[in-house]
Amino acid sequence: MPTLRALVLCCTLKPSPAPSSAELLGREVLAALADHDVEGEVVRVADHNVKFGVSTDEGDGDEWPAIRAKLVEAQILVVATPIWLGQPSSICKMVLERLDAELSETDEQGRLRTYGKVGTVAVVGNEDGAHHVTAEVLQALNDVGFSISASASTYWVGEAMGGVDYRDAGPRPETTGTATKNLATNAAHLAHLLAGQPYPAS
């Protein structure tokens, strides 16, 4: 079975080296994917000068093209985002807007370049909203051509109005761990299938 690549786009609002629960959960997804012949990396978007826009390159120092190059090489995308006011982070929404450009990027057979890629999401927060955030992100990824595997999300939500982050929550919740394992198993399975049998020409 060939080794595939995954890219985790961490959409925390905090640049490095600030600790990030979204990055932690994203790295846990990456570790689980490693059990299925998938290697990859985490990119914290806040560390880069990514401009607002809906093209592959907004010019004037835009660092999205370098991130997009990693995406092009990957077969699995993990969008890791915190919840703010019940919504994906503003950086997550900016990433989704930049991915809108993929609707104009096709291969020699007329297929979107994202057709062979699997989209997943990892969500953390101290308030309710994980299902809403998951729905928004997965729908957006599917709209721009990503395939969504079964159980394509994992999340952790702390006590309402609480102050404990996932990274400080002590032993990892069994429910989150199981969801992360299922995400990795199914995403890798679908990515391997698509690698061996791509979608038909458009």
ROSETI-837266 format. One record per residue (C-alpha): x, y, z; residue in one letter. Coordinates in steps of 0.2 Angstrom, whole numbers. Layout:
N
SITE | x | y | z | code
SITE | X | Y | Z | a
...
This chain:
202
SITE | x | y | z | code
SITE | 0 | 0 | 0 | m
SITE | 8 | 17 | -5 | p
SITE | 11 | 30 | 8 | t
SITE | 0 | 45 | 7 | l
SITE | 1 | 63 | 13 | r
SITE | -10 | 73 | 24 | a
SITE | -10 | 91 | 28 | l
SITE | -17 | 99 | 44 | v
SITE | -21 | 117 | 42 | l
SITE | -22 | 123 | 60 | c
SITE | -34 | 138 | 61 | c
SITE | -31 | 144 | 78 | t
SITE | -30 | 163 | 80 | l
SITE | -14 | 162 | 89 | k
SITE | 3 | 162 | 81 | p
SITE | 17 | 151 | 87 | s
SITE | 24 | 148 | 100 | p
SITE | 7 | 151 | 109 | a
SITE | 0 | 134 | 114 | p
SITE | -15 | 129 | 104 | s
SITE | -28 | 115 | 107 | s
SITE | -33 | 115 | 89 | a
SITE | -16 | 111 | 84 | e
SITE | -15 | 98 | 98 | l
SITE | -30 | 89 | 91 | l
SITE | -24 | 91 | 73 | g
SITE | -8 | 83 | 78 | r
SITE | -17 | 68 | 86 | e
SITE | -26 | 66 | 70 | v
SITE | -10 | 65 | 61 | l
SITE | -3 | 53 | 73 | a
SITE | -18 | 42 | 70 | a
SITE | -16 | 43 | 52 | l
SITE | 2 | 37 | 53 | a
SITE | -6 | 20 | 58 | d
SITE | -13 | 19 | 40 | h
SITE | 2 | 23 | 29 | d
SITE | -1 | 42 | 29 | v
SITE | 13 | 54 | 33 | e
SITE | 11 | 73 | 34 | g
SITE | 13 | 90 | 43 | e
SITE | 4 | 104 | 52 | v
SITE | 4 | 121 | 46 | v
SITE | -2 | 135 | 58 | r
SITE | -10 | 147 | 46 | v
SITE | -8 | 162 | 58 | a
SITE | 11 | 160 | 56 | d
SITE | 9 | 165 | 38 | h
SITE | 4 | 181 | 28 | n
SITE | -11 | 173 | 20 | v
SITE | -21 | 187 | 12 | k
SITE | -40 | 188 | 11 | f
SITE | -47 | 183 | -6 | g
SITE | -54 | 169 | -17 | v
SITE | -39 | 166 | -29 | s
SITE | -24 | 154 | -28 | t
SITE | -13 | 169 | -27 | d
SITE | -17 | 187 | -20 | e
SITE | 0 | 193 | -24 | g
SITE | 10 | 206 | -14 | d
SITE | 18 | 194 | -2 | g
SITE | 3 | 182 | -1 | d
SITE | 10 | 166 | 7 | e
SITE | -6 | 155 | 2 | w
SITE | 3 | 149 | -14 | p
SITE | 16 | 140 | -3 | a
SITE | 3 | 132 | 8 | i
SITE | -7 | 127 | -7 | r
SITE | 8 | 118 | -14 | a
SITE | 8 | 107 | 1 | k
SITE | -11 | 104 | -1 | l
SITE | -9 | 99 | -20 | v
SITE | 4 | 86 | -14 | e
SITE | -8 | 79 | 0 | a
SITE | -22 | 67 | -2 | q
SITE | -30 | 71 | 15 | i
SITE | -34 | 88 | 22 | l
SITE | -38 | 91 | 40 | v
SITE | -45 | 108 | 45 | v
SITE | -42 | 110 | 64 | a
SITE | -52 | 125 | 71 | t
SITE | -57 | 132 | 87 | p
SITE | -75 | 137 | 90 | i
SITE | -78 | 156 | 93 | w
SITE | -96 | 162 | 96 | l
SITE | -102 | 145 | 89 | g
SITE | -93 | 148 | 73 | q
SITE | -77 | 142 | 65 | p
SITE | -63 | 154 | 68 | s
SITE | -60 | 169 | 56 | s
SITE | -44 | 161 | 50 | i
SITE | -54 | 145 | 46 | c
SITE | -67 | 155 | 36 | k
SITE | -52 | 163 | 27 | m
SITE | -45 | 146 | 22 | v
SITE | -62 | 140 | 15 | l
SITE | -63 | 156 | 5 | e
SITE | -46 | 153 | -2 | r
SITE | -51 | 135 | -6 | l
SITE | -65 | 143 | -17 | d
SITE | -52 | 146 | -30 | a
SITE | -50 | 127 | -33 | e
SITE | -67 | 127 | -42 | l
SITE | -56 | 134 | -57 | s
SITE | -42 | 122 | -56 | e
SITE | -44 | 106 | -66 | t
SITE | -33 | 92 | -72 | d
SITE | -30 | 86 | -90 | e
SITE | -46 | 76 | -89 | q
SITE | -57 | 91 | -83 | g
SITE | -58 | 85 | -65 | r
SITE | -56 | 97 | -51 | l
SITE | -39 | 94 | -43 | r
SITE | -47 | 91 | -26 | t
SITE | -57 | 77 | -33 | y
SITE | -44 | 64 | -27 | g
SITE | -43 | 72 | -10 | k
SITE | -52 | 68 | 7 | v
SITE | -58 | 82 | 18 | g
SITE | -59 | 81 | 37 | t
SITE | -61 | 92 | 52 | v
SITE | -55 | 93 | 70 | a
SITE | -64 | 105 | 82 | v
SITE | -61 | 111 | 99 | v
SITE | -69 | 124 | 110 | g
SITE | -76 | 129 | 127 | n
SITE | -94 | 131 | 121 | e
SITE | -107 | 121 | 111 | d
SITE | -106 | 122 | 92 | g
SITE | -95 | 108 | 87 | a
SITE | -108 | 100 | 76 | h
SITE | -112 | 117 | 68 | h
SITE | -94 | 120 | 64 | v
SITE | -91 | 103 | 58 | t
SITE | -106 | 105 | 46 | a
SITE | -100 | 121 | 39 | e
SITE | -83 | 116 | 36 | v
SITE | -87 | 99 | 28 | l
SITE | -100 | 106 | 17 | q
SITE | -88 | 119 | 11 | a
SITE | -74 | 106 | 8 | l
SITE | -87 | 95 | -2 | n
SITE | -93 | 111 | -12 | d
SITE | -75 | 113 | -18 | v
SITE | -72 | 95 | -23 | g
SITE | -66 | 86 | -8 | f
SITE | -73 | 69 | -4 | s
SITE | -80 | 66 | 14 | i
SITE | -77 | 49 | 22 | s
SITE | -88 | 42 | 35 | a
SITE | -86 | 49 | 52 | s
SITE | -75 | 63 | 45 | a
SITE | -74 | 73 | 61 | s
SITE | -67 | 73 | 78 | t
SITE | -70 | 86 | 92 | y
SITE | -69 | 91 | 110 | w
SITE | -80 | 104 | 119 | v
SITE | -77 | 109 | 137 | g
SITE | -90 | 114 | 149 | e
SITE | -101 | 129 | 144 | a
SITE | -93 | 146 | 150 | m
SITE | -78 | 135 | 156 | g
SITE | -60 | 140 | 156 | g
SITE | -52 | 123 | 153 | v
SITE | -44 | 120 | 136 | d
SITE | -42 | 103 | 127 | y
SITE | -23 | 104 | 130 | r
SITE | -26 | 106 | 149 | d
SITE | -41 | 94 | 151 | a
SITE | -30 | 80 | 158 | g
SITE | -33 | 62 | 152 | p
SITE | -39 | 63 | 134 | r
SITE | -58 | 59 | 133 | p
SITE | -61 | 42 | 127 | e
SITE | -75 | 48 | 115 | t
SITE | -63 | 61 | 107 | t
SITE | -50 | 47 | 105 | g
SITE | -62 | 35 | 97 | t
SITE | -68 | 49 | 85 | a
SITE | -50 | 53 | 80 | t
SITE | -46 | 35 | 77 | k
SITE | -62 | 33 | 66 | n
SITE | -58 | 49 | 57 | l
SITE | -41 | 42 | 53 | a
SITE | -46 | 25 | 48 | t
SITE | -60 | 30 | 36 | n
SITE | -51 | 45 | 29 | a
SITE | -36 | 34 | 25 | a
SITE | -46 | 20 | 18 | h
SITE | -55 | 32 | 6 | l
SITE | -39 | 41 | 1 | a
SITE | -31 | 25 | -3 | h
SITE | -46 | 20 | -14 | l
SITE | -46 | 36 | -23 | l
SITE | -28 | 35 | -26 | a
SITE | -30 | 18 | -35 | g
SITE | -47 | 22 | -44 | q
SITE | -49 | 40 | -47 | p
SITE | -66 | 48 | -51 | y
SITE | -70 | 48 | -70 | p
SITE | -66 | 62 | -82 | a
SITE | -78 | 76 | -82 | s
